[in-house]
Amino acid sequence: DSGVTQTPKHLITATGQRVTLRCSPRSGDLSVYWYQQSLDQGLQFLIQYYNGEERAKGNILERFSAQQFPDLHSELNLSSLELGDSALYFCASSGTSDTSYNEQFFGPGTRLTVL
Amino acid sequence: AQKVTQAQTEISVVEKEDVTLDCVYETRDTTYYLFWYKQPPSGELVFLIRRNSFDEQNEISGRYSWNFQKSTSSFNFTITASQVVDSAVYFCALSGALPGGFKTIFGAGTRLFVKA
């Protein structure tokens, strides 16, 4: 158990809908990362937050947004969902550095299915 | 541009065989970090090792060993005397400065099957 929690584990929704994925980092970790894992794209970095501030941005679509709250939990919002958004979404956390040089601890993931 | 290549898509071995997973990376940075992660069938990625660009010492941890060679931009991972529990997808990753901030780029992964 990495100490990172993600809810929900599974999410099934329809095209055009909006969903929110939630992540709680390990105790004491200030950085939260979001990744998307799909069969065709592999594991893709989406975005990183550090202590509430956006720190790095990857291949995140404009339909997607994220935030990190004062209690350090993070939410990833996906809107106007398309079939191609079906994937496993991972959250990871790491220590007190704002760079991604530290090892990351991954949550169990949220499997999103868009029908 | 930064890139991580894991050319082996799938490897199948019989228990107790040794197996090496290849990882080749590209970066223009002088400071960067390399990682290996394991994704067992349960799905959760597990950190295995981190190496910084200034430390080319090889490392051994039990049946696992890592060979970092800057001259060939490779960071290979060897499992000695493989076991069925080693069956998983293994990802090599590179972390460094990119447009948009420090990011971690993952390779496509190598799926390892260890048969009893």
Interface residues (C-beta under 8 A of the other chain):
Chain A: S2 Y33 G42 L43 Q44 F45 Q48 R55 A56 K57 G58 L88 F90 A92 D98 T99 S100 Y101 N102 E103 Q104 F105 F106 G107 P108 G109
Chain B: Y33 F35 Y37 S42 G43 E44 L45 V46 F47 R50 N52 F91 S95 L98 G100 G101 F102 K103 T104 I105 F106 G107 A108 G109
